[in-house]
Amino acid sequence: MSDTSRWRGSLCLEVNPLPNTIIIFGASGDLTGRKLLPALFSLFRRGLLHEKSRIVGCARTPMTDDAYRERLRTGWLAELRSPELERFLELVSYVHGDYGDADFYARIGRRLDEVESAAGGGGFTGRIFYLAMPPELYSAVVPQLAAAGLLTESASGLPWRHVVLEKPFGHDLDSARQLDRELHRHLTERQIYRIDHYLGKETVQNLMILRFANTIFEPVWNAGFVDSVEISIAESVGVEHRAGYFDRTGLLRDMFQNHLLELLALVAMEPPAGSDADSIRDEKLKLLRSLRPIPPDAIGRQVVRAQYTAGAVNGIAVPGYREERDVAPGSETETCVAMRLYVDNWRWRGVPFLLRSGKRLAAKSSRIIIRFKPVPHSVFAPLTAADLAPNRLVIDIQPSEGMRLELQAKEPGPKLCMGTLSLDFKYASILDDGQNMPDAYERLLLDCMLGDQTLFIRSDTILRAWELLTPILEAWQRGDPAAGELLFYPAGSPGPVAAERKLGFAP
Ligand code: BG6
């Protein structure tokens, strides 16, 4: 085996974490059932949850340990039933109480000591407090955890006390700063793991590798060769059971503040000094700092917002957004946003970055398209340069994960017959039969157990994202005429296409 392949071999092995106790607040909630417990169970099956690790669910609903395990067995994990499930359930216990009650935290503390010493991990076990709950509760829970001494680490930082938070991280710049101040009163930045589940997706992790482990892309990854970059997250689902949350939040906060700006940063940032968390996060921040803020009088020209009306998705009739349960009548909340941004640095000067995301669109598809410039001159008269389709690199984040490079090539037949040829790669082609792409939450939970913050968002990046988006939100809120009007699109359609074309989106 050559040196290189030996390295690749060892990098392909997962690092096994030390014992950790994962304490899930909001343990009876949707996120815990749909994502966290299935991800932990999968890690357990893959041998990536240390045998001394334990899971303690915490929530308001009164329930015994056995009743909680039964809920997992017959509900959330029922479909994943396998011989290992009973062994996994032995790791799980449950504590109920009121989030504002100091006694709840004292009981949690006692339970942690009990389960850890029974498992033989004792004082060596790292603790991960996962707050799978509405962010309004963060400022109740974190100070209580701190007051109960549950966040205190020794000077060495080991065993660690990590807190995992789900978005939204604030509602605007001021509230994000306020949340940050509250968290930093009790925690250092090293202890805070802010989740953006897009960063845990395999295809998103691949962006760094594609760019910086190959030589062929980087020389053309700049304004000299790239015409535009499009980043799109389209969903066919509506607001489902989260209408109340969504109606207060809107799509710009829900998808742009985190997922879209993070994707943009990964596509456009400079090569980091290394692959450690801070080198990468420094570059992402630097990129976001280079994004040109949209001046208030240009919002209407650079941003489109729209809301879905009644329509049909995959042939099934669905109500309009305003008719959804828990949506305020006459709501002005946007369910689709498209935006043109520019990065003011040497590499990207003048290249439009076109970002869009929407709900209830025709199909689910998250993708990045790098559109290269046309050839400068055609030697194939009578064809002109404009007749030759420019190259595109299309990165499919999901579904049908993969990528394709579109080239002009000769078609068999007459001498100058040419057309677009795709070099197409699908991840499915390298997976074993029945094997799925690993779930983002597995990667993120594992990294948190390993103390690796690379795929988690740093506070300064969050604040920079809010700095860029808050003026847009405020202009919409004021009904500023220069910020444009709310448009409408039928559910199941491609969205507000005409307005998006004006921003520069390709047909
Ligand atoms: C979440 C948003 O962060 O991402 C949801 O709050 C959205 O509104 C979801 O539906 C999309 O995630 P995915 O992984 O299904 O593309």
Residues whose N, C-alpha, C, O or C-beta is under 5 A from the ligand:
A	BS01	BG6	D254
